[in-house]
Amino acid sequence: MTTLLIDADACPVTRTAISIARSRSVPVVLVSNGSQNLARYADRRGVEVLQVTSGPDAADFAIVGRLHTDDVVVTQDIGLAAMVLGKGARALSPRGKLYRPETIDAEMAVRYAEQKHRRSGGRTRGPDPFEEEDRERFGEVLARLLEEGRTETGR
């Protein structure tokens, strides 16, 4: 059975994701290190809130530890996306970008080069502002992924 796991710290599409998952009877797990108030979602049917200890990558490891191959993970973190793909599951950014095994190594290399550049005092361009188009694209792609998951497992 497909589960939707959301790296919920600073995720701009949490409500959208929950709504789409609930309309398809897909359980949702919101994972956070406690910096977000996710209690408002905890009483909703089909939504579990998993609060992890604060620390580097604590939420990432909690997500990976719960993954099954038919699950979908929503994350902005390329490193987490790489781990998700490595476990055979699917990863999607809040902007609707589906992470792919064929390109994740290159994305990780760019991330590393940018981090190295910033550590040496350089500057990199931040992300574009989050737009309504991003939310719509995300919703379309997530709905398709969850439908594919239901079809593949015969539900």
FISEGU-617819 format. One record per atom (N, C-alpha, C): chain; atom name; z, x, y. Coordinates in steps of 0.02 Angstrom, whole numbers, always signed. Example, Ala and Ser with C-alpha at 12.3 -4.5 7.8 and 13.67 -1.06 7.14 Angstrom:
residues 2
REC  ch  at      c3      c1      c2
REC   A   N    +390    +660    -284
REC   A  CA    +390    +615    -225
REC   A   C    +390    +660    -165
REC   A   N    +354    +642    -112
REC   A  CA    +357    +684     -53
REC   A   C    +394    +645      +2
***
This chain:
residues 155
REC  ch  at      c3      c1      c2
REC   A   N      +0     +42     -59
REC   A  CA      +0      +0      +0
REC   A   C      +0     +44     +62
REC   A   N     -43     +29    +108
REC   A  CA     -49     +67    +170
REC   A   C     +12     +55    +214
REC   A   N     +38    +108    +244
REC   A  CA     +90    +104    +295
REC   A   C     +63    +138    +357
REC   A   N     +80    +111    +415
REC   A  CA     +62    +142    +478
REC   A   C    +124    +179    +504
REC   A   N    +118    +245    +511
REC   A  CA    +173    +285    +538
REC   A   C    +153    +308    +608
REC   A   N    +199    +300    +655
REC   A  CA    +184    +317    +724
REC   A   C    +231    +371    +748
REC   A   N    +202    +425    +772
REC   A  CA    +239    +478    +806
REC   A   C    +254    +449    +875
REC   A   N    +312    +416    +880
REC   A  CA    +324    +369    +935
REC   A   C    +349    +400   +1000
REC   A   N    +364    +464   +1001
REC   A  CA    +387    +494   +1064
REC   A   C    +328    +497   +1112
REC   A   N    +334    +461   +1167
REC   A  CA    +283    +458   +1219
REC   A   C    +216    +432   +1194
REC   A   N    +216    +386   +1147
REC   A  CA    +155    +356   +1122
REC   A   C    +136    +296   +1165
REC   A   N     +78    +298   +1198
REC   A  CA     +60    +243   +1243
REC   A   C     +32    +181   +1208
REC   A   N     +24    +182   +1142
REC   A  CA      -7    +126   +1108
REC   A   C     +39     +95   +1054
REC   A   N    +103    +105   +1060
REC   A  CA    +150     +80   +1010
REC   A   C    +144      +4   +1002
REC   A   N    +146     -32   +1057
REC   A  CA    +141    -106   +1053
REC   A   C     +75    -128   +1021
REC   A   N     +21     -97   +1044
REC   A  CA     -45    -114   +1017
REC   A   C     -47    -101    +942
REC   A   N     -23     -44    +921
REC   A  CA     -24     -26    +850
REC   A   C     +17     -75    +809
REC   A   N     +76     -93    +833
REC   A  CA    +119    -140    +797
REC   A   C     +84    -207    +790
REC   A   N     +54    -230    +843
REC   A  CA     +19    -295    +843
REC   A   C     -37    -295    +792
REC   A   N     -78    -243    +791
REC   A  CA    -134    -239    +744
REC   A   C    -108    -235    +673
REC   A   N     -57    -194    +661
REC   A  CA     -30    -187    +593
REC   A   C      +1    -253    +569
REC   A   N     +38    -286    +612
REC   A  CA     +70    -349    +592
REC   A   C     +18    -402    +574
REC   A   N     -37    -404    +612
REC   A  CA     -89    -454    +598
REC   A   C    -122    -443    +531
REC   A   N    -112    -384    +502
REC   A  CA    -140    -367    +437
REC   A   C     -86    -357    +384
REC   A   N     -24    -375    +401
REC   A  CA     +33    -369    +356
REC   A   C     +43    -297    +332
REC   A   N     +31    -249    +376
REC   A  CA     +41    -179    +361
REC   A   C    +109    -157    +389
REC   A   N    +153    -130    +349
REC   A  CA    +218    -107    +375
REC   A   C    +209     -48    +423
REC   A   N    +255     -45    +471
REC   A  CA    +252      +7    +523
REC   A   C    +318     +46    +522
REC   A   N    +312    +112    +528
REC   A  CA    +371    +155    +536
REC   A   C    +363    +193    +601
REC   A   N    +409    +182    +647
REC   A  CA    +410    +219    +711
REC   A   C    +457    +277    +703
REC   A   N    +432    +338    +715
REC   A  CA    +473    +397    +706
REC   A   C    +483    +429    +774
REC   A   N    +546    +443    +790
REC   A  CA    +563    +471    +856
REC   A   C    +622    +518    +850
REC   A   N    +625    +566    +895
REC   A  CA    +682    +612    +896
REC   A   C    +738    +586    +940
REC   A   N    +732    +525    +963
REC   A  CA    +786    +495   +1001
REC   A   C    +774    +495   +1076
REC   A   N    +719    +525   +1098
REC   A  CA    +706    +526   +1170
REC   A   C    +678    +460   +1194
REC   A   N    +658    +416   +1149
REC   A  CA    +631    +351   +1167
REC   A   C    +679    +296   +1143
REC   A   N    +681    +241   +1180
REC   A  CA    +721    +184   +1158
REC   A   C    +677    +139   +1115
REC   A   N    +679    +150   +1050
REC   A  CA    +637    +111   +1005
REC   A   C    +674     +52    +975
REC   A   N    +737     +43    +994
REC   A  CA    +777     -12    +967
REC   A   C    +744     -79    +981
REC   A   N    +707     -84   +1036
REC   A  CA    +675    -147   +1053
REC   A   C    +623    -169   +1000
REC   A   N    +600    -122    +960
REC   A  CA    +551    -138    +907
REC   A   C    +585    -151    +840
REC   A   N    +647    -129    +832
REC   A  CA    +681    -130    +767
REC   A   C    +690    -200    +739
REC   A   N    +696    -250    +780
REC   A  CA    +708    -317    +755
REC   A   C    +644    -354    +737
REC   A   N    +588    -323    +747
REC   A  CA    +524    -356    +731
REC   A   C    +510    -350    +656
REC   A   N    +485    -403    +628
REC   A  CA    +469    -405    +557
REC   A   C    +417    -351    +540
REC   A   N    +432    -311    +490
REC   A  CA    +385    -261    +467
REC   A   C    +386    -196    +504
REC   A   N    +436    -187    +548
REC   A  CA    +441    -126    +587
REC   A   C    +507     -91    +572
REC   A   N    +502     -29    +549
REC   A  CA    +561     +12    +536
REC   A   C    +563     +67    +589
REC   A   N    +622     +80    +617
REC   A  CA    +631    +134    +665
REC   A   C    +669    +190    +630
REC   A   N    +638    +249    +630
REC   A  CA    +669    +307    +600
REC   A   C    +685    +357    +654
REC   A   N    +749    +365    +669
REC   A  CA    +773    +412    +719
REC   A   C    +789    +478    +684
REC   A   N    +758    +532    +706
REC   A  CA    +770    +597    +675
REC   A   C    +809    +641    +724
REC   A   N    +837    +695    +698
REC   A  CA    +874    +740    +742
REC   A   C    +825    +773    +790
REC   A   N    +850    +790    +849
REC   A  CA    +806    +824    +895
REC   A   C    +799    +896    +872
REC   A   N    +741    +921    +880
REC   A  CA    +726    +989    +858
REC   A   C    +651    +995    +850
REC   A   N    +628   +1056    +851
REC   A  CA    +556   +1066    +847
REC   A   C    +527   +1036    +783
REC   A   N    +481    +991    +791
REC   A  CA    +443    +963    +735
REC   A   C    +483    +920    +687
REC   A   N    +543    +899    +705
REC   A  CA    +583    +857    +661
REC   A   C    +547    +791    +644
REC   A   N    +518    +760    +695
REC   A  CA    +482    +697    +683
REC   A   C    +420    +710    +639
REC   A   N    +386    +765    +651
REC   A  CA    +326    +781    +612
REC   A   C    +343    +788    +538
REC   A   N    +396    +824    +523
REC   A  CA    +415    +835    +453
REC   A   C    +440    +770    +420
REC   A   N    +473    +728    +460
REC   A  CA    +495    +663    +433
REC   A   C    +435    +620    +415
REC   A   N    +384    +622    +457
REC   A  CA    +322    +583    +443
REC   A   C    +288    +610    +380
REC   A   N    +277    +675    +378
REC   A  CA    +242    +706    +321
REC   A   C    +280    +693    +256
REC   A   N    +346    +693    +259
REC   A  CA    +386    +681    +200
REC   A   C    +380    +611    +172
REC   A   N    +357    +564    +212
REC   A  CA    +350    +494    +190
REC   A   C    +279    +475    +174
REC   A   N    +232    +519    +184
REC   A  CA    +161    +503    +179
REC   A   C    +136    +489    +108
REC   A   N     +90    +442    +104
REC   A  CA     +51    +429     +44
REC   A   C     -22    +432     +65
REC   A   N     -67    +443     +18
REC   A  CA    -137    +455     +35
REC   A   C    -171    +396     +71
REC   A   N    -148    +335     +63
REC   A  CA    -180    +279     +96
REC   A   C    -148    +262    +164
REC   A   N    -101    +303    +188
REC   A  CA     -68    +290    +251
REC   A   C    -109    +312    +311
REC   A   N     -91    +285    +369
REC   A  CA    -122    +303    +432
REC   A   C     -66    +326    +479
REC   A   N     -77    +382    +514
REC   A  CA     -28    +409    +561
REC   A   C     -59    +410    +630
REC   A   N     -22    +385    +679
REC   A  CA     -43    +388    +749
REC   A   C      -5    +445    +782
REC   A   N     -41    +494    +809
REC   A  CA      -9    +551    +840
REC   A   C     -56    +584    +891
REC   A   N     -26    +614    +941
REC   A  CA     -62    +656    +989
REC   A   C     -59    +729    +969
REC   A   N     -20    +744    +919
REC   A  CA      -5    +813    +898
REC   A   C     -56    +837    +846
REC   A   N     -97    +885    +865
REC   A  CA    -149    +910    +820
REC   A   C    -118    +944    +758
REC   A   N     -62    +977    +768
REC   A  CA     -28   +1009    +711
REC   A   C      -6    +957    +659
REC   A   N     +23    +902    +682
REC   A  CA     +43    +849    +637
REC   A   C     -19    +818    +605
REC   A   N     -72    +808    +644
REC   A  CA    -134    +781    +616
REC   A   C    -160    +825    +559
REC   A   N    -156    +890    +568
REC   A  CA    -179    +937    +516
REC   A   C    -137    +929    +452
REC   A   N     -71    +921    +460
REC   A  CA     -29    +912    +401
REC   A   C     -44    +845    +366
REC   A   N     -57    +794    +406
REC   A  CA     -73    +727    +379
REC   A   C    -138    +732    +338
REC   A   N    -189    +763    +367
REC   A  CA    -252    +771    +331
REC   A   C    -244    +812    +268
REC   A   N    -201    +863    +271
REC   A  CA    -187    +904    +213
REC   A   C    -155    +866    +156
REC   A   N    -120    +812    +172
REC   A  CA     -89    +770    +121
REC   A   C    -136    +714     +97
REC   A   N    -197    +713    +126
REC   A  CA    -246    +663    +105
REC   A   C    -241    +596    +140
REC   A   N    -199    +591    +191
REC   A  CA    -193    +530    +230
REC   A   C    -239    +534    +291
REC   A   N    -238    +482    +333
REC   A  CA    -281    +479    +392
REC   A   C    -240    +484    +455
REC   A   N    -268    +517    +506
REC   A  CA    -233    +527    +570
REC   A   C    -278    +505    +627
REC   A   N    -247    +472    +676
REC   A  CA    -283    +443    +732
REC   A   C    -245    +458    +796
REC   A   N    -281    +477    +849
REC   A  CA    -248    +489    +913
REC   A   C    -240    +423    +951
REC   A   N    -194    +419    +999
REC   A  CA    -186    +358   +1038
REC   A   C    -249    +340   +1079
REC   A   N    -295    +387   +1086
REC   A  CA    -357    +373   +1122
REC   A   C    -413    +349   +1075
REC   A   N    -396    +342   +1011
REC   A  CA    -444    +317    +963
REC   A   C    -486    +370    +929
REC   A   N    -466    +433    +936
REC   A  CA    -503    +487    +904
REC   A   C    -476    +495    +833
REC   A   N    -521    +490    +785
REC   A  CA    -502    +499    +715
REC   A   C    -507    +573    +700
REC   A   N    -451    +602    +679
REC   A  CA    -451    +673    +660
REC   A   C    -487    +679    +593
REC   A   N    -526    +732    +586
REC   A  CA    -567    +741    +526
REC   A   C    -553    +810    +494
REC   A   N    -554    +812    +428
REC   A  CA    -543    +876    +393
REC   A   C    -594    +930    +414
REC   A   N    -656    +908    +428
REC   A  CA    -709    +956    +445
REC   A   C    -698    +990    +512
REC   A   N    -660    +959    +557
REC   A  CA    -652    +987    +625
REC   A   C    -581   +1008    +642
REC   A   N    -533    +992    +600
REC   A  CA    -463   +1004    +618
REC   A   C    -448   +1079    +626
REC   A   N    -479   +1122    +586
REC   A  CA    -467   +1194    +594
REC   A   C    -489   +1219    +663
REC   A   N    -546   +1196    +685
REC   A  CA    -571   +1216    +752
REC   A   C    -524   +1189    +806
REC   A   N    -500   +1128    +799
REC   A  CA    -454   +1100    +848
REC   A   C    -388   +1139    +850
REC   A   N    -365   +1160    +791
REC   A  CA    -304   +1200    +788
REC   A   C    -316   +1268    +822
REC   A   N    -374   +1297    +813
REC   A  CA    -390   +1362    +845
REC   A   C    -391   +1355    +921
REC   A   N    -420   +1301    +946
REC   A  CA    -421   +1289   +1019
REC   A   C    -349   +1280   +1044
REC   A   N    -309   +1242   +1008
REC   A  CA    -239   +1231   +1028
REC   A   C    -203   +1298   +1032
REC   A   N    -212   +1340    +982
REC   A  CA    -179   +1406    +980
REC   A   C    -202   +1449   +1039
REC   A   N    -267   +1450   +1053
REC   A  CA    -293   +1490   +1108
REC   A   C    -266   +1466   +1175
REC   A   N    -261   +1401   +1184
REC   A  CA    -233   +1374   +1246
REC   A   C    -159   +1391   +1253
REC   A   N    -122   +1386   +1199
REC   A  CA     -50   +1404   +1201
REC   A   C     -42   +1477   +1220
REC   A   N     -82   +1519   +1189
REC   A  CA     -79   +1591   +1203
REC   A   C     -96   +1605   +1276
REC   A   N    -146   +1571   +1301
REC   A  CA    -167   +1579   +1371
REC   A   C    -110   +1558   +1418
REC   A   N     -78   +1501   +1404
REC   A  CA     -23   +1477   +1446
REC   A   C     +37   +1525   +1443
REC   A   N     +52   +1551   +1384
REC   A  CA    +108   +1598   +1378
REC   A   C     +98   +1662   +1418
REC   A   N     +35   +1680   +1428
REC   A  CA     +21   +1740   +1467
REC   A   C     +14   +1725   +1541
REC   A   N     +34   +1664   +1561
REC   A  CA     +33   +1646   +1632
REC   A   C     -27   +1606   +1654
REC   A   N     -74   +1595   +1610
REC   A  CA    -134   +1557   +1628
REC   A   C    -121   +1482   +1630
REC   A   N    -169   +1448   +1657
REC   A  CA    -164   +1375   +1661
REC   A   C    -220   +1343   +1621
REC   A   N    -205   +1286   +1593
REC   A  CA    -256   +1247   +1558
REC   A   C    -257   +1177   +1587
REC   A   N    -312   +1144   +1579
REC   A  CA    -320   +1077   +1605
REC   A   C    -282   +1028   +1562
REC   A   N    -246    +983   +1592
REC   A  CA    -210    +932   +1555
REC   A   C    -256    +876   +1532
REC   A   N    -229    +828   +1497
REC   A  CA    -271    +772   +1473
REC   A   C    -293    +727   +1530
REC   A   N    -348    +693   +1520
REC   A  CA    -371    +643   +1569
REC   A   C    -320    +587   +1570
REC   A   N    -317    +549   +1625
REC   A  CA    -271    +492   +1627
REC   A   C    -287    +442   +1571
REC   A   N    -236    +411   +1544
REC   A  CA    -245    +362   +1490
REC   A   C    -272    +298   +1522
REC   A   N    -329    +275   +1497
REC   A  CA    -363    +216   +1525
REC   A   C    -362    +158   +1476
REC   A   N    -376     +99   +1502
REC   A  CA    -380     +39   +1460
REC   A   C    -435     +47   +1407
REC   A   N    -488     +83   +1424
REC   A  CA    -541     +97   +1374
REC   A   C    -514    +135   +1314
REC   A   N    -467    +181   +1327
REC   A  CA    -436    +220   +1273
REC   A   C    -398    +173   +1227
REC   A   N    -360    +126   +1256
REC   A  CA    -321     +79   +1217
REC   A   C    -367     +34   +1175
REC   A   N    -422     +12   +1204
REC   A  CA    -469     -30   +1168
REC   A   C    -502      +8   +1110
REC   A   N    -523     +69   +1123
REC   A  CA    -553    +111   +1071
REC   A   C    -503    +121   +1014
REC   A   N    -441    +137   +1033
REC   A  CA    -388    +147    +984
REC   A   C    -381     +84    +940
REC   A   N    -377     +26    +972
REC   A  CA    -369     -36    +935
REC   A   C    -425     -49    +886
REC   A   N    -486     -36    +907
REC   A  CA    -545     -46    +864
REC   A   C    -542      +1    +803
REC   A   N    -528     +64    +816
REC   A  CA    -527    +113    +761
REC   A   C    -469     +99    +714
REC   A   N    -410     +84    +741
REC   A  CA    -353     +69    +698
REC   A   C    -366      +8    +655
REC   A   N    -393     -44    +684
REC   A  CA    -408    -105    +646
REC   A   C    -455     -88    +589
REC   A   N    -506     -48    +602
REC   A  CA    -554     -29    +550
REC   A   C    -520     +11    +494
REC   A   N    -477     +59    +514
REC   A  CA    -442    +100    +464
REC   A   C    -397     +58    +419
REC   A   N    -362     +11    +450
REC   A  CA    -316     -31    +410
REC   A   C    -355     -78    +365
REC   A   N    -412    -102    +387
REC   A  CA    -454    -144    +345
REC   A   C    -482    -103    +287
REC   A   N    -504     -42    +301
REC   A  CA    -530      +2    +248
REC   A   C    -475     +15    +197
REC   A   N    -414     +26    +220
REC   A  CA    -358     +38    +175
REC   A   C    -345     -21    +130
REC   A   N    -352     -82    +157
REC   A  CA    -342    -142    +117
REC   A   C    -397    -151     +66
REC   A   N    -459    -135     +86
REC   A  CA    -516    -142     +42
REC   A   C    -512     -92     -16
REC   A   N    -494     -30      +1
REC   A  CA    -491     +23     -50
REC   A   C    -436     +10    -101
REC   A   N    -382     -23     -81
REC   A  CA    -328     -35    -128
REC   A   C    -332    -104    -158
REC   A   N    -384    -142    -141
REC   A  CA    -395    -207    -172
REC   A   C    -352    -262    -144
REC   A   N    -327    -256     -83
REC   A  CA    -286    -309     -53
REC   A   C    -327    -349      -5
***
